[in-house]
Amino acid sequence: MDSVDSKAIELFIKSPIDQDLVQKVIVKTLQIIPCDKNSTVYVDDDKKLPSVSKFLNTLIQALDLNNGILMSTVVYLNRLKSKLPKNCKGLTSTRHRILLSCLILSIKFNNDFSMKNYDWLKLTNKLFNLKDINLMERQLLYLLNWHLLVNEFELFHHFSQLLCPIKDNLMNKYRMKQYLKQQQKLHATSPKILASSPQTGTGPFPAPPITPISASPISSQRSFESHPISSTFSTIRKSSSASIYSSSSAESAFTCDRSRPSPNSSFDSLDNISMESIEPTTQKLRSIPVDVNPLIELTALNEQYQLNKLLESFHHTTL
């Protein structure tokens, strides 16, 4: 017998009275023998015979029975049914007599200190006299051949529907306990592994490789995002300084040409100044070693164009 089955039987016996088990006792009692409907329904002193269900529930409440007594009673009923002839019939009170005798033997066999038959006379409200109760007990012992021992195999065979949910619950608890033990072992060993491994990334969890940033831009937008902010600002400063240099050189050249005595050469000198100021600017922009973003280069060219327009407008006003 599996230890889990034994534990399930033990838990079921210690649990409160199960109503499904009570119904099973009633059904087994009604099925044990057919009764003659024409027989009298009255017993001693014209007392009306109660139903099997009411009779059993009265005894359960009076004796405070447990599930173990009722389980043994069902086993005795099954053994008795296999001993009785198939064509036998009983009186209306026969089922009550069989149920009472099975309860008496179950309580006496499972308890060290049990009631006497005289006490059963009081519990049944003198439904049967003392002589009848003694006769019932002796007849049942004879039919069962004094075989009153009930093992766990019989209990699990007859009450598998009631015991299987308890067994499944025990198995689930056992699996959960084993899972928690494994998790505790993993948590206990993981700090040792982490402590033994160096922090340079050579342990069981290596550090991810550092991928260098490519210098060649894939697109204008990715190139702009890949450049650091400092290089962008340096490029803007260089482009702005180039434009300032071109404007200052143009102004100095213009002042020098105005100081010349020949007024006819003013137009040519302004053209030369503007062209000479543009060429160094473009050369300096092209000679910048840093990869210039197309957006910044476009801004610098726009500033250059605006400067040229300013010089041309200034040239026309002087004329």
C-alpha positions as CSV (number, residue, x, y, z in Angstrom):
1,M,0.0,0.0,0.0
2,D,1.3,3.4,-1.0
3,S,2.1,5.8,1.9
4,V,0.1,8.5,0.1
5,D,-2.9,6.2,0.1
6,S,-2.5,5.5,3.8
7,K,-2.2,9.2,4.5
8,A,-5.3,10.0,2.5
9,I,-7.3,7.4,4.4
10,E,-6.0,8.8,7.7
11,L,-7.0,12.3,6.8
12,F,-10.4,11.2,5.7
13,I,-11.1,9.3,8.9
14,K,-10.0,12.3,11.0
15,S,-12.2,14.7,9.0
16,P,-15.8,15.5,9.9
17,I,-18.6,13.2,8.8
18,D,-18.9,13.2,5.1
19,Q,-22.4,13.3,3.8
20,D,-21.5,11.4,0.6
21,L,-20.3,8.6,2.9
22,V,-23.6,8.7,4.8
23,Q,-25.5,8.4,1.6
24,K,-23.3,5.5,0.6
25,V,-24.1,3.6,3.8
26,I,-27.9,4.2,3.2
27,V,-27.7,3.0,-0.4
28,K,-25.7,-0.2,0.6
29,T,-28.3,-0.9,3.3
30,L,-31.2,-0.6,0.9
31,Q,-29.5,-2.8,-1.7
32,I,-28.4,-5.6,0.6
33,I,-31.7,-7.5,0.6
34,P,-35.2,-7.1,-0.9
35,C,-38.0,-6.8,1.7
36,D,-41.5,-8.0,1.6
37,K,-43.9,-5.1,1.1
38,N,-46.8,-7.1,2.6
39,S,-45.1,-7.5,5.9
40,T,-46.0,-5.3,8.8
41,V,-44.2,-2.0,9.2
42,Y,-44.6,-2.0,12.9
43,V,-42.4,-3.6,15.5
44,D,-42.4,-4.0,19.3
45,D,-45.2,-2.3,21.1
46,D,-46.8,-0.9,17.9
47,K,-43.9,1.5,17.4
48,K,-43.6,2.9,13.9
49,L,-40.4,1.9,12.1
50,P,-38.5,5.0,10.8
51,S,-36.8,5.2,7.4
52,V,-33.3,3.9,7.1
53,S,-32.0,7.4,6.5
54,K,-33.6,8.8,9.6
55,F,-32.6,5.8,11.7
56,L,-28.9,6.2,10.7
57,N,-28.8,10.0,11.2
58,T,-30.3,9.6,14.6
59,L,-27.5,7.1,15.6
60,I,-24.8,9.3,14.1
61,Q,-25.9,12.3,16.1
62,A,-26.3,10.3,19.4
63,L,-23.0,8.5,19.1
64,D,-20.9,11.2,17.5
65,L,-19.6,8.6,15.0
66,N,-16.6,9.2,12.7
67,N,-15.9,8.4,9.1
68,G,-13.9,5.3,10.0
69,I,-16.8,3.6,11.7
70,L,-19.0,4.3,8.7
71,M,-16.4,3.0,6.3
72,S,-16.1,-0.3,8.2
73,T,-19.9,-0.6,8.2
74,V,-19.9,-0.3,4.4
75,V,-17.3,-3.1,4.2
76,Y,-19.3,-5.4,6.5
77,L,-22.4,-4.7,4.4
78,N,-20.6,-5.7,1.2
79,R,-19.2,-8.9,2.8
80,L,-22.7,-9.8,4.1
81,K,-24.3,-9.3,0.7
82,S,-21.9,-11.8,-0.8
83,K,-22.8,-14.4,1.8
84,L,-26.6,-14.1,1.5
85,P,-28.6,-16.2,-1.0
86,K,-29.8,-14.4,-4.0
87,N,-33.5,-15.5,-3.6
88,C,-33.8,-14.5,0.1
89,K,-36.2,-11.9,1.2
90,G,-36.6,-10.1,4.5
91,L,-39.1,-8.2,6.6
92,T,-39.5,-4.5,6.6
93,S,-37.3,-4.2,9.7
94,T,-34.6,-6.5,8.3
95,R,-32.6,-3.7,6.8
96,H,-32.6,-1.8,10.1
97,R,-31.5,-4.9,12.0
98,I,-28.6,-5.5,9.6
99,L,-27.5,-1.8,9.7
100,L,-27.7,-1.8,13.5
101,S,-25.7,-5.0,13.9
102,C,-23.0,-3.8,11.5
103,L,-22.6,-0.5,13.5
104,I,-22.4,-2.4,16.7
105,L,-19.6,-4.7,15.4
106,S,-17.7,-1.8,13.8
107,I,-17.7,0.2,17.0
108,K,-16.7,-2.8,19.2
109,F,-13.9,-3.8,16.9
110,N,-12.4,-0.3,16.4
111,N,-12.8,1.0,19.9
112,D,-11.2,-0.5,23.0
113,F,-14.1,0.7,25.2
114,S,-17.5,0.3,23.6
115,M,-21.1,0.4,24.8
116,K,-23.0,-2.6,25.9
117,N,-26.0,-3.9,24.1
118,Y,-28.2,-2.5,26.8
119,D,-27.1,1.0,25.9
120,W,-28.0,0.3,22.3
121,L,-31.5,-0.5,23.5
122,K,-31.8,3.0,24.8
123,L,-30.3,4.7,21.7
124,T,-32.8,3.0,19.4
125,N,-35.6,4.2,21.6
126,K,-36.4,0.6,22.4
127,L,-37.2,-0.1,18.8
128,F,-35.8,-3.6,19.3
129,N,-35.6,-5.5,22.6
130,L,-32.4,-6.6,24.2
131,K,-32.9,-10.2,23.0
132,D,-33.2,-9.1,19.4
133,I,-30.1,-7.0,19.6
134,N,-28.0,-9.9,21.0
135,L,-29.4,-12.2,18.3
136,M,-28.5,-9.7,15.5
137,E,-24.9,-9.5,16.7
138,R,-24.4,-13.3,16.9
139,Q,-26.0,-13.9,13.5
140,L,-23.8,-11.3,11.8
141,L,-20.7,-12.7,13.3
142,Y,-21.6,-16.2,12.1
143,L,-22.3,-15.0,8.5
144,L,-19.1,-13.0,8.4
145,N,-17.2,-15.9,9.9
146,W,-15.7,-13.5,12.5
147,H,-13.8,-11.8,9.7
148,L,-14.0,-8.2,11.0
149,L,-10.5,-6.9,10.1
150,V,-10.6,-4.2,7.4
151,N,-7.4,-3.4,5.5
152,E,-6.4,-0.3,3.6
153,F,-6.8,-2.0,0.2
154,E,-10.5,-2.7,0.9
155,L,-11.0,0.9,2.1
156,F,-9.4,2.4,-1.0
157,H,-11.3,0.0,-3.3
158,H,-14.7,0.9,-1.9
159,F,-14.1,4.6,-1.3
160,S,-11.8,5.6,-4.2
161,Q,-14.1,8.4,-5.3
162,L,-13.9,10.0,-1.8
163,L,-10.2,9.3,-1.3
164,C,-8.8,10.3,-4.7
165,P,-9.3,14.1,-4.3
166,I,-7.4,13.9,-0.9
167,K,-4.6,11.9,-2.6
168,D,-4.3,14.3,-5.4
169,N,-4.1,17.2,-3.0
170,L,-1.3,15.4,-1.1
171,M,0.6,14.8,-4.3
172,N,0.3,18.4,-5.3
173,K,1.6,19.5,-1.9
174,Y,4.5,17.1,-2.2
175,R,5.4,18.4,-5.7
176,M,5.2,21.9,-4.5
177,K,7.4,21.1,-1.5
178,Q,10.0,19.5,-3.8
179,Y,9.9,22.5,-6.1
180,L,10.5,24.9,-3.2
181,K,13.4,22.8,-2.0
182,Q,15.0,22.9,-5.5
183,Q,14.5,26.7,-5.6
184,Q,16.1,27.1,-2.2
185,K,19.1,25.1,-3.3
186,L,19.5,27.2,-6.4
187,H,19.3,30.4,-4.4
188,A,21.8,29.0,-2.0
189,T,24.3,28.1,-4.7
190,S,23.9,31.1,-6.9
191,P,25.6,33.7,-4.5
192,K,28.6,31.4,-4.3
193,I,28.9,31.2,-8.1
194,L,28.6,35.0,-8.4
195,A,31.1,35.6,-5.6
196,S,33.7,33.2,-7.1
197,S,33.4,34.7,-10.6
198,P,35.5,38.0,-11.2
199,Q,33.7,41.2,-12.3
200,T,35.7,41.5,-15.5
201,G,33.1,39.5,-17.4
202,T,35.0,36.2,-17.5
203,G,32.5,34.4,-15.1
204,P,29.4,32.4,-16.1
205,F,27.8,35.5,-17.5
206,P,30.3,37.2,-19.8
207,A,30.0,40.9,-20.5
208,P,28.6,41.9,-23.9
209,P,31.2,43.0,-26.5
210,I,31.6,46.7,-27.2
211,T,31.0,47.5,-30.9
212,P,32.9,50.6,-32.2
213,I,31.0,53.3,-34.0
214,S,31.6,53.3,-37.7
215,A,33.2,56.4,-39.1
216,S,31.5,56.2,-42.5
217,P,27.9,57.5,-42.3
218,I,25.2,55.2,-43.8
219,S,22.8,58.0,-44.3
220,S,22.7,61.7,-43.5
221,Q,20.4,61.3,-40.6
222,R,22.4,58.4,-39.0
223,S,25.6,60.3,-39.6
224,F,24.2,63.3,-37.8
225,E,23.1,61.2,-34.9
226,S,26.4,59.3,-34.7
227,H,28.5,62.5,-34.4
228,P,29.1,63.7,-30.9
229,I,27.9,67.1,-29.8
230,S,31.3,68.5,-29.4
231,S,32.3,67.8,-33.0
232,T,29.1,69.4,-34.2
233,F,29.7,72.6,-32.2
234,S,33.3,72.7,-33.4
235,T,32.2,72.4,-37.0
236,I,29.7,75.2,-36.5
237,R,32.4,77.4,-34.9
238,K,34.7,76.8,-37.8
239,S,32.1,77.5,-40.4
240,S,31.0,80.7,-38.6
241,S,34.7,81.8,-38.2
242,A,35.2,81.2,-41.9
243,S,32.3,83.4,-42.8
244,I,33.5,86.1,-40.4
245,Y,36.9,85.9,-41.9
246,S,35.5,86.3,-45.4
247,S,33.4,89.3,-44.4
248,S,36.3,91.0,-42.5
249,S,38.7,90.4,-45.5
250,A,36.1,91.8,-47.8
251,E,35.7,94.9,-45.7
252,S,39.4,95.5,-45.4
253,A,39.9,95.0,-49.2
254,F,37.1,97.4,-49.8
255,T,38.6,100.1,-47.6
256,C,41.9,99.7,-49.3
257,D,40.4,100.1,-52.7
258,R,38.5,103.2,-51.7
259,S,41.8,104.8,-50.7
260,R,43.0,104.5,-54.2
261,P,42.9,107.7,-56.3
262,S,41.4,106.1,-59.5
263,P,37.6,106.1,-59.3
264,N,37.2,104.0,-62.5
265,S,38.8,100.9,-60.9
266,S,36.3,100.7,-58.0
267,F,34.0,98.3,-59.9
268,D,36.8,95.9,-60.8
269,S,38.3,96.0,-57.4
270,L,35.0,95.1,-55.8
271,D,34.6,92.2,-58.1
272,N,38.1,91.0,-57.3
273,I,37.5,91.4,-53.6
274,S,34.3,89.4,-53.7
275,M,35.8,86.5,-55.7
276,E,39.0,86.5,-53.6
277,S,37.0,86.4,-50.4
278,I,34.9,83.5,-51.6
279,E,37.7,81.2,-52.7
280,P,39.6,81.2,-49.3
281,T,36.4,80.5,-47.6
282,T,35.5,77.5,-49.7
283,Q,39.0,76.2,-49.5
284,K,39.0,76.4,-45.7
285,L,35.6,74.7,-45.5
286,R,37.0,71.9,-47.7
287,S,40.2,71.6,-45.7
288,I,38.4,70.9,-42.4
289,P,39.6,67.5,-41.3
290,V,36.3,66.6,-39.4
291,D,33.5,64.9,-41.3
292,V,31.1,67.7,-41.9
293,N,27.4,66.9,-41.7
294,P,25.5,67.8,-44.9
295,L,23.1,69.9,-42.8
296,I,25.9,72.0,-41.4
297,E,27.6,72.4,-44.7
298,L,24.4,73.6,-46.2
299,T,24.1,76.2,-43.5
300,A,27.6,77.4,-44.1
301,L,26.9,77.7,-47.9
302,N,23.8,79.6,-47.1
303,E,25.7,82.1,-45.0
304,Q,28.2,82.5,-47.8
305,Y,25.4,83.2,-50.3
306,Q,23.9,85.8,-48.0
307,L,27.3,87.4,-47.6
308,N,27.7,87.6,-51.4
309,K,24.3,89.2,-51.8
310,L,25.3,91.7,-49.1
311,L,28.4,92.6,-51.0
312,E,26.6,92.9,-54.3
313,S,24.0,95.1,-52.8
314,F,26.7,97.2,-51.2
315,H,28.5,97.4,-54.5
316,H,25.3,98.7,-56.3
317,T,24.7,101.3,-53.6
318,T,28.3,102.7,-54.0
319,L,27.8,102.9,-57.8
